[in-house]
Amino acid sequence: MEILLLVVAMIVVGVIMSFIAGFIWKERNPDEVRRDYIASIITAVVVGFMSWFIIPMLGFSDTLKYISAATEPAGSALIVLWIIRKAKK
């Protein structure tokens, strides 16, 4: 059940970050908007899983696991969207 909640939370984070990215970079093309949503959701889920499982394996506390699972996917999604825009130019 914990994994399902993690996936749902990371999907929500990915959607929110792609919505915010639309305001930052002002993309209006539907293909680019769709690409932003897909890229940020995938990034948020992958980084969320990495934070959730790797942090405890390294011996850090559960508090750090929760903090990193809450913050890293959001920042990573924005960084990936920025890299996609730079690579496109």
RAFEN-V911033 format. One line per field, one symbol per residue. psi: psi as a letter, one per 20 degrees, with the letter a starting at -180 (. if undefined). A space follows every 50 residues. Layout:
psi->???
This chain:
psi->hhgghgggghgggggghhghhhhgilpiphhhgghgggghgggggghggg ghhhghhijrrhghghghhhhghghhghgghghghhhh.
